[in-house]
Amino acid sequence: MIRDLWLVGIGTGSPGHVTLEGVQALREAAAILLPRKSGKDDLAHLRHRILEAAGATARVIPFDYPVRDESLPYQARVAAWHDEIAHRWQAALRDAPDGPVALLVWGDPSLYDSTMRIAKRLDPRPRLRVVPGITAIQALTAAHAIPLNTVNGPVTITTGRRLHDGGWPAGADTLVVMLDAECRFSDLEPEGLHIWWGAYLGSEDQILRSGRVEDVAEDIAGTRRAARERHGWIMDTYLLRRLR
Ligand SMILES: C[S@@+](CC[C@H](N)C(=O)[O-])C[C@H]1O[C@@H](n2cnc3c(N)ncnc32)[C@H](O)[C@@H]1O
């Protein structure tokens, strides 16, 4: 039975992104639930570096992510996947030592991350503690040294899929796009459109590009393709704004 579950935001690729509160939580946890290696070995390596740097001595308990059932419709597929992950956590933690269990969450647990939704499926429901982390958005704006919003302007955060399906959201001023494997910025009317793009943000492999979409779109798409091939995976985020 898990009484306390701590979700520790670890930032997006640098051990330096973990806050002092995060380090303390990792030190105080009795067990750490860690996904077993997948195709993204660099990420598994980073997680271990973070635990080492934090001086965490807790027992590491591995679990495997299930495979999504592609035959189900999207919502049902995600729900079934979350159910199965919760089930696996519970099974993996059967013999865990008493005390808080920590989970390392990429970026910040509030942003395009389902760890909290999965945690709510545990029975009995543990007390949840969330330790915030640096998001990919913060890593992007810091890397480019730009403000996130214009003066008094709104910010819209969306996904590549939504940008493709719905186009530029009505009333958007600054648009941040995540989870886009298809460079959907290329579908937009390029007039006055500027992009600030970043991949592997925060890590030693960070790549940045910026400029007018019509000038840099091809370069970004090619750079992205090549980097993805070299690493076997890629995570990228971009910010769009129409400049007059
Ligand atoms: C499932 S979401 C997780 C977001 C995370 N919780 C956060 O706070 O940034 C994954 C998406 O975050 C973005 N992302 C995460 N890490 C990144 C990185 N190091 N560089 C660029 N984008 C990143 C990408 O858009 C990626 O598709």
The ligand as an SDF file (V2000), in Angstrom:
LIG
                    3D

 27 29  0  0  0  0  0  0  0  0999 V2000
    4.5870   14.5210  -22.6910 C   0  0  0  0  0  0  0  0  0  0  0  0
    5.1090   16.1820  -22.8770 S   0  0  0  0  0  0  0  0  0  0  0  0
    5.8730   16.4560  -21.3260 C   0  0  0  0  0  0  0  0  0  0  0  0
    6.0780   17.9090  -20.9980 C   0  0  0  0  0  0  0  0  0  0  0  0
    6.7490   18.1330  -19.6400 C   0  0  0  0  0  0  0  0  0  0  0  0
    5.9160   17.6900  -18.5610 N   0  0  0  0  0  0  0  0  0  0  0  0
    7.1480   19.5820  -19.4120 C   0  0  0  0  0  0  0  0  0  0  0  0
    6.8640   20.1200  -18.3290 O   0  0  0  0  0  0  0  0  0  0  0  0
    7.7920   20.1640  -20.3000 O   0  0  0  0  0  0  0  0  0  0  0  0
    6.4680   15.9440  -23.9780 C   0  0  0  0  0  0  0  0  0  0  0  0
    6.7040   17.1740  -24.8460 C   0  0  0  0  0  0  0  0  0  0  0  0
    7.3750   18.1530  -24.0800 O   0  0  0  0  0  0  0  0  0  0  0  0
    8.2940   18.8390  -24.8840 C   0  0  0  0  0  0  0  0  0  0  0  0
    9.6580   18.5980  -24.3420 N   0  0  0  0  0  0  0  0  0  0  0  0
    9.9570   17.8790  -23.2500 C   0  0  0  0  0  0  0  0  0  0  0  0
   11.2600   17.8870  -23.0200 N   0  0  0  0  0  0  0  0  0  0  0  0
   11.8280   18.6400  -23.9840 C   0  0  0  0  0  0  0  0  0  0  0  0
   13.1490   19.0210  -24.2880 C   0  0  0  0  0  0  0  0  0  0  0  0
   14.1890   18.6320  -23.5240 N   0  0  0  0  0  0  0  0  0  0  0  0
   13.3610   19.7990  -25.3640 N   0  0  0  0  0  0  0  0  0  0  0  0
   12.3290   20.2050  -26.1390 C   0  0  0  0  0  0  0  0  0  0  0  0
   11.0600   19.8710  -25.9070 N   0  0  0  0  0  0  0  0  0  0  0  0
   10.7970   19.1030  -24.8350 C   0  0  0  0  0  0  0  0  0  0  0  0
    8.1600   18.3060  -26.2990 C   0  0  0  0  0  0  0  0  0  0  0  0
    7.2310   19.1150  -26.9900 O   0  0  0  0  0  0  0  0  0  0  0  0
    7.6010   16.9360  -26.0560 C   0  0  0  0  0  0  0  0  0  0  0  0
    6.8870   16.4640  -27.1600 O   0  0  0  0  0  0  0  0  0  0  0  0
  1  2  1  0
  2  3  1  0
  2 10  1  0
  3  4  1  0
  4  5  1  0
  5  6  1  0
  5  7  1  0
  7  8  2  0
  7  9  1  0
 10 11  1  0
 11 12  1  0
 11 26  1  0
 12 13  1  0
 13 14  1  0
 13 24  1  0
 14 15  1  0
 14 23  1  0
 15 16  2  0
 16 17  1  0
 17 18  1  0
 17 23  2  0
 18 19  1  0
 18 20  2  0
 20 21  1  0
 21 22  2  0
 22 23  1  0
 24 25  1  0
 24 26  1  0
 26 27  1  0
M  CHG  2   2   1   9  -1
M  END
$$$$
